[in-house]
Amino acid sequence: MVNVQNNVLPDHIRLAAIAAFPTEDWPWWHRYENGKLATVDPARIPLACVMALLELTRACEPANGFYDYDLYGAGLHLMPSGVSLGKHTDATHHPQRPWRRLSSLVYFLDDCEGGELTFNNQKVTPKANTAVTFPVSQIHEVQLAITDRRTLSLFTWELDCGLKNCTSAQFEVK
């Protein structure tokens, strides 16, 4: 089930995160082959963005499980104009800890043109101060971003002692 929440963060926190959000030339981005940029070192995230992520955990309390405050696969994401993501599911297992991912949360800092998050018959337009939560098994894609799409993301996990070190993101091959 896809859940959309509007007006999630106080404006003063959201605006501070927008002002501090790194530009495309920031040296600490992880650069994916398709052009998507993501943080991999939580210590490098600007403090205003960290404050927004923490506030997001209060505003969008998980139904079950816990947030990964180490931000594995989460944190800041930038989809520069001209970038999209094909149909995929998110990774279901943490590669280093015995955790099973329950849900993904994407938070839109500001409006952008394009970059819609699409789930089968539902399309979520990037709208400032909107959070979208969905199960990791939910197939989704990101449409072509016409202008930069800046998001914060968090994942909820549950402890699963039967897991080995593995990951299982599944992307459709085109």
Secondary structure, DSSP 8 states (H G I E B T S, - for coil): --EEEES-S-HHHHHHHHHH---TT-TTEEE-TTS-EEE--GGGS-HHHHHHHHHHHHHT--SSSEE-TT-TT-EEEEE-TT--EEEEE---B-SSSSEEEEEEEEEESS--SB--EEETTEEE---TTEEEEEETTS-EEE--BSS-EEEEEEEEEEE-TT--S----EE---
